[in-house]
């Protein structure tokens, strides 16, 4: 088990380093000198040279890369080309906002998907099971940003129950935080809940056809008791896989939702940085998103080892 975890850690580091190289080179391939963009119409050869020296873009690419990447493990993301301020505190503040949204959305999606997916599997030959399957299919077809807009129109503009945008930190005013976070979290969770419901249904249906579950029922357990006692643990393994993939997708989806609800998260900062051609900010934010995705995959792999005894034996 320890060897498996160490192997995954090494894979995590190798993938992260490869991602830094790819992101750095791709952004350097984008046309336009950041110094010239920052100077605008005031650009002169002397000012341009001075600005390039200040940004460090006059140095060889390999030096620029190592200067940037060596600070990442210590949370040093460099200095913004636009605001000339340290990016680290800004990015860390925005990460907290985005993580709150993502974690709440995934918890809500799981709270909806696990019982409804299990119920749809147990009642797959009944009308109630078919209704849940149809609703989940409809939920998959509606993108998160569209769900967000519909929620704003219905519950913010129409009924006035929730504010349409803005953000209040949970420690500052918990009641206002809940009012402002409800619509974006529901918008983010809606698609994930629909996707996970279908996967939970499929996983439980597969488990219900296993011999050990028939044996448990033959010994007198009701179908639901046999499923809860012997089946859900095995059904959880494919669901964990899908949840990790959806959690990574949720992090990316939060970029759009934050823009819809004017939430000061990592996604809105990324879009603003792209609009301002602040390349050092863009590459650092992208690497934070990549890092979060890789950490999720690493944690899921460890969770696999705990949940599935077959993996523990082979590890």
C-alpha positions in Angstrom: 0.0 0.0 0.0 2.8 2.4 0.9 4.6 1.6 -2.4 1.4 2.3 -4.3 1.0 5.7 -2.6 4.7 6.6 -3.2 4.3 5.6 -6.9 1.3 7.8 -7.2 3.2 10.7 -5.5 6.0 10.3 -8.0 3.5 10.2 -10.9 1.9 13.4 -9.4 5.2 15.3 -9.4 6.1 14.1 -12.9 2.7 15.1 -14.3 2.9 18.5 -12.6 6.3 19.3 -14.0 5.2 18.2 -17.5 2.2 20.5 -17.1 4.3 23.5 -16.1 6.5 23.0 -19.2 3.4 22.7 -21.5 1.6 25.7 -20.0 4.7 27.9 -20.1 5.6 27.1 -23.7 2.0 27.5 -24.9 1.6 30.9 -23.3 4.9 32.0 -24.7 3.7 31.0 -28.2 0.9 33.5 -27.9 1.7 36.6 -30.0 2.3 39.9 -28.3 5.0 41.2 -25.9 3.7 41.7 -22.4 5.9 44.8 -22.0 4.6 46.3 -25.2 1.0 45.6 -24.2 1.6 47.1 -20.7 3.1 50.3 -22.2 0.4 50.7 -24.9 0.7 53.8 -27.1 3.4 55.2 -24.8 5.9 52.5 -25.9 9.4 53.7 -27.0 12.5 51.5 -27.5 14.0 52.8 -24.2 10.8 52.3 -22.2 10.2 48.9 -23.8 13.7 47.7 -22.9 13.2 49.0 -19.3 9.9 47.2 -19.0 11.2 43.9 -20.4 14.0 44.0 -17.9 11.5 44.7 -15.1 9.3 41.8 -16.2 12.3 39.5 -16.8 11.1 38.8 -20.4 14.5 39.9 -21.8 16.1 36.8 -20.4 16.3 33.4 -22.2 13.2 31.3 -22.0 14.8 28.6 -19.9 15.8 31.1 -17.3 12.3 32.6 -17.2 10.9 29.1 -16.8 13.1 28.1 -13.9 12.6 31.5 -12.2 8.8 31.0 -12.4 8.6 27.3 -11.6 11.0 27.3 -8.7 8.6 29.6 -6.8 5.5 27.5 -7.3 6.2 24.8 -4.6 6.5 27.7 -2.1 3.3 29.5 -3.2 5.4 32.2 -5.0 3.4 33.0 -8.2 5.4 36.1 -9.2 4.4 39.7 -9.9 1.4 40.7 -12.0 2.4 42.4 -15.3 -0.7 44.7 -15.0 -1.0 45.6 -11.4 2.7 45.1 -10.5 1.6 43.5 -7.2 2.4 40.2 -5.7 0.1 37.5 -7.2 0.4 35.0 -4.3 -2.0 36.6 -1.8 -4.5 37.4 -4.5 -4.5 33.9 -5.9 -4.7 32.3 -2.5 -7.7 34.4 -1.6 -9.5 33.5 -4.8 -8.7 29.8 -4.4 -10.5 29.8 -1.0 -13.7 31.2 -2.7 -13.6 28.7 -5.5 -12.9 25.7 -3.2 -15.9 26.7 -1.1 -18.1 26.7 -4.2 -16.8 23.4 -5.5 -16.9 21.5 -2.2 -20.4 22.7 -1.4 -21.6 21.9 -5.0 -20.1 18.4 -4.9 -21.5 17.6 -1.5 -25.0 18.7 -2.7 -24.6 16.6 -5.9 -23.6 13.5 -3.8 -26.5 14.0 -1.3 -28.9 14.1 -4.3 -27.3 11.4 -6.4 -26.6 8.6 -4.0 -30.2 8.1 -2.7 -31.9 8.9 -6.0 -29.5 6.7 -8.0 -29.9 3.8 -5.6 -33.7 4.2 -5.6 -33.8 4.4 -9.4 -31.8 1.1 -9.5 -34.0 -0.7 -7.0 -37.1 0.5 -8.7 -35.8 0.2 -12.3 -38.8 -1.7 -13.5 -41.2 0.8 -11.8 -42.5 4.1 -13.1 -40.8 6.0 -10.2 -37.4 4.6 -11.3 -38.1 5.6 -14.9 -39.0 9.2 -13.8 -35.7 9.6 -11.9 -33.8 8.3 -14.9 -35.6 10.8 -17.2 -35.0 13.7 -14.9 -31.3 12.9 -14.6 -31.1 12.7 -18.4 -32.7 16.1 -18.6 -30.3 17.5 -16.0 -27.3 16.3 -18.0 -28.6 18.2 -21.1 -28.7 21.6 -19.3 -25.2 23.2 -19.0 -24.2 24.7 -15.7 -24.1 28.3 -16.9 -27.6 28.0 -18.4 -28.9 26.5 -15.2 -27.3 29.5 -13.4 -29.1 32.0 -15.7 -32.4 30.2 -15.3 -32.0 30.2 -11.5 -31.2 34.0 -11.5 -34.3 34.7 -13.6 -36.6 32.6 -11.5 -35.3 33.0 -7.9 -33.5 36.4 -8.0 -35.3 38.5 -10.5 -38.7 36.8 -10.4 -39.2 35.8 -6.8 -36.5 37.9 -5.2 -35.6 35.2 -2.7 -31.8 35.3 -3.4 -29.4 38.0 -4.6 -28.4 37.7 -8.3 -24.7 38.2 -7.7 -22.0 39.1 -5.2 -20.1 37.3 -2.5 -19.9 37.5 1.3 -17.2 35.5 3.2 -18.8 32.9 5.5 -16.9 34.3 8.5 -18.1 37.8 7.9 -21.9 37.2 7.7 -23.0 33.5 7.7 -26.6 34.3 6.8 -25.8 36.6 3.9 -23.2 34.0 2.8 -25.8 31.3 2.6 -28.2 33.6 0.6 -25.5 34.5 -1.9 -24.0 31.0 -2.3 -27.2 29.1 -2.8 -27.9 29.8 -6.4 -24.3 29.3 -7.7 -23.9 26.1 -5.7 -27.2 24.7 -7.0 -26.3 25.7 -10.6 -22.9 24.0 -10.3 -24.4 20.9 -8.5 -27.3 20.4 -10.9 -25.3 18.8 -13.8 -23.1 16.8 -11.5 -26.1 15.4 -9.5 -27.6 14.3 -12.8 -24.4 12.6 -14.0 -23.7 11.0 -10.7 -27.3 9.8 -10.3 -27.0 7.8 -13.6 -23.7 6.3 -12.6 -24.9 5.3 -9.1 -27.9 3.7 -10.8 -25.7 1.7 -13.2 -23.3 0.7 -10.4 -26.1 -0.5 -8.1 -27.9 -2.3 -10.9 -24.6 -4.2 -11.7 -24.1 -5.1 -8.0 -27.7 -6.3 -7.7 -27.1 -9.0 -10.3 -24.0 -10.4 -8.5 -24.3 -13.9 -7.0 -23.3 -12.9 -3.5 -26.2 -10.6 -3.3 -28.6 -13.3 -4.4 -27.1 -15.5 -1.7 -27.7 -12.8 0.9 -31.3 -12.5 -0.2 -31.7 -16.3 -0.2 -30.6 -16.3 3.5 -33.6 -14.1 4.3 -32.3 -10.5 3.9 -34.7 -8.1 2.2 -33.4 -6.8 -1.2 -32.7 -3.4 0.4 -30.9 -4.8 3.5 -28.8 -7.1 1.3 -27.9 -4.2 -0.9 -27.0 -1.9 2.0 -25.1 -4.6 3.9 -23.2 -6.2 1.0 -23.6 -4.3 -2.2 -23.1 -0.6 -1.7 -19.4 -0.9 -0.8 -18.7 -2.5 -4.2 -21.0 -0.1 -6.0 -19.0 2.7 -4.4 -15.8 1.9 -6.4 -16.9 3.0 -9.9 -18.8 5.9 -8.3 -15.6 7.1 -6.7 -13.9 7.1 -10.1 -16.7 9.1 -11.7 -16.8 11.5 -8.7 -13.1 12.3 -9.1 -13.6 13.1 -12.8 -16.7 15.2 -12.1 -14.9 17.0 -9.3 -12.2 18.0 -11.7 -14.8 19.1 -14.2 -16.5 21.0 -11.4 -13.4 23.1 -10.8 -13.3 24.1 -14.4 -17.1 24.7 -14.5 -16.8 27.1 -11.5 -14.8 29.4 -13.9 -18.0 30.2 -15.8 -20.4 30.1 -12.8 -18.2 32.7 -11.0 -18.5 35.0 -14.0 -22.3 34.6 -14.2 -22.8 35.4 -10.4 -19.9 37.9 -10.2 -18.1 35.9 -7.6 -14.5 36.9 -6.9 -13.1 33.4 -7.3 -10.2 31.9 -9.2 -12.3 31.5 -12.4 -13.2 35.2 -12.6 -9.5 36.1 -11.9 -8.4 33.8 -14.7 -10.8 35.4 -17.2 -9.8 38.9 -16.1 -6.1 38.0 -16.5 -6.7 36.6 -20.0 -8.5 39.8 -20.9 -5.6 41.9 -19.6 -3.0 39.7 -21.3 -1.4 39.2 -17.8 0.4 36.1 -18.8 2.3 35.5 -15.6 -1.1 35.5 -13.8 -2.7 33.2 -16.4 0.0 30.6 -16.2 0.1 30.6 -12.4 -3.7 30.3 -12.1 -3.8 27.5 -14.7 -1.2 25.6 -12.7 -3.2 26.0 -9.5 -6.2 24.5 -11.3 -4.0 21.7 -12.7 -2.5 21.1 -9.2 -6.0 20.9 -7.6 -7.1 18.4 -10.2 -4.0 16.2 -9.7 -4.4 16.3 -5.9 -8.0 15.1 -6.3 -6.8 12.2 -8.5 -4.1 11.4 -5.9 -6.6 11.4 -3.0 -9.1 9.3 -5.0 -6.4 6.7 -5.7 -5.6 6.5 -2.0 -9.4 6.1 -1.3 -9.5 3.3 -3.8 -6.8 1.4 -1.8 -8.9 1.8 1.3 -12.2 0.9 -0.2 -11.2 -2.0 -2.4 -9.4 -4.9 -0.6 -8.3 -6.4 -4.0 -6.1 -3.3 -4.6 -4.7 -3.5 -1.1 -3.6 -7.1 -1.8 -1.9 -6.2 -5.1 -0.3 -3.0 -3.7 
